[in-house]
Amino acid sequence: MIESAAVLFRERGVHGTSFSDVLDHSGAPRGSIYHHFHGGKTQLAQAATEWAGEYILASTIAALAEDDPIAAIDAFRRWWTKTLRSSDYAAGCVIVAATLEGERDPRVRAAAADAFTKWENALAGALRRRGLPVARARSIATLLIAAIEGAVLLCRARRTIQPLDRVAKELQQTVAAALDHSSEQR
């Protein structure tokens, strides 16, 4: 149910997804949602956001296995290209959907904030290990997340992968320049 909720949230948003939608998608029996999620839709949205955040964090860590943030950017680009095209540009980021739900339920937004922080920490850590100073690593990590998430929104709106390709190329150049500059400083 949690995975189904995450899939549906990224296409329909949290508010646009009902318990019935989750049950239909997951194939779970009707009574199970109330058995597992006493806190209702808020608890389900929080659990789906936490699950998706950890899933993407694990993917980010795997992409950074060689501490190569430039290769990781390309891995993110390929993943989003596949996801966007296979969903006919309907699928966005579960964490963004949860963030937008924040006015209705701050606990869901807090789970999204936690996910973004963990992603930023993973990216900043990889940049630090490549020699960037703490503040610069953190700044570039924030840029990577904001730019990729923004590119995904542009892709969905325009129904083309072009914005993501452009953003990924610029991010790779930015990271390469920062790493080159850092190595020259040492």
Residue pairs with C-beta under 8 A, 6 or more apart in sequence:
1 22
1 23
1 26
1 28
1 32
1 33
1 36
1 37
1 44
2 44
2 47
2 48
2 51
3 26
3 48
3 51
4 22
4 25
4 26
4 28
5 17
5 22
5 44
5 45
5 47
5 48
6 48
6 49
6 51
6 52
6 55
6 94
7 25
7 91
8 17
8 21
8 22
8 25
9 17
9 45
9 48
9 49
9 52
9 94
9 97
9 98
10 52
10 91
10 92
10 93
10 94
10 97
11 87
11 90
11 91
11 92
12 21
13 97
13 100
13 101
14 41
14 45
14 97
14 98
14 100
14 101
14 104
14 108
15 101
15 104
19 33
19 41
19 44
22 28
22 33
22 44
23 29
23 30
23 32
23 33
33 44
37 43
37 44
37 47
39 46
42 105
42 107
42 108
45 98
45 101
45 105
45 108
45 111
46 105
46 107
46 108
46 111
48 94
48 98
49 94
49 95
49 98
49 108
49 111
49 112
49 115
50 111
50 114
50 115
52 94
52 95
52 98
52 115
53 94
53 95
53 111
53 112
53 114
53 115
53 116
53 118
53 119
54 115
54 118
56 95
56 115
56 119
57 115
57 118
57 119
57 122
59 79
60 72
60 76
60 119
60 122
60 123
61 122
63 71
63 72
63 75
63 76
64 72
64 122
64 123
64 126
67 126
67 129
67 130
68 126
69 123
69 126
69 127
69 130
69 144
69 175
69 179
70 172
70 175
70 176
70 179
72 123
72 126
73 144
73 148
73 168
73 171
73 172
73 175
74 168
74 172
76 148
76 168
77 164
77 165
77 168
80 148
80 151
80 152
80 155
80 164
81 161
81 164
81 165
83 91
84 91
84 152
84 155
84 156
84 161
84 164
85 161
89 155
89 156
89 159
90 156
92 152
92 153
92 156
93 149
93 152
95 112
95 115
95 116
96 112
96 149
96 152
96 153
98 108
98 109
98 111
98 112
98 115
99 109
99 112
99 113
101 108
101 109
102 108
102 109
102 112
103 109
116 145
119 141
119 145
120 138
120 141
120 142
120 145
121 141
123 137
123 140
123 141
123 144
123 145
124 134
124 137
124 138
124 140
124 141
125 137
127 136
127 137
127 140
127 141
127 175
127 178
127 179
128 134
128 137
130 179
130 182
131 179
131 182
131 183
131 186
132 140
132 178
132 179
132 182
133 182
136 178
136 182
140 174
140 175
140 178
143 171
143 174
144 171
144 175
147 167
147 170
147 171
148 164
148 167
148 168
148 171
150 167
151 163
151 164
151 166
151 167
151 168
152 164
154 163
154 164
155 161
155 162
155 163
155 164
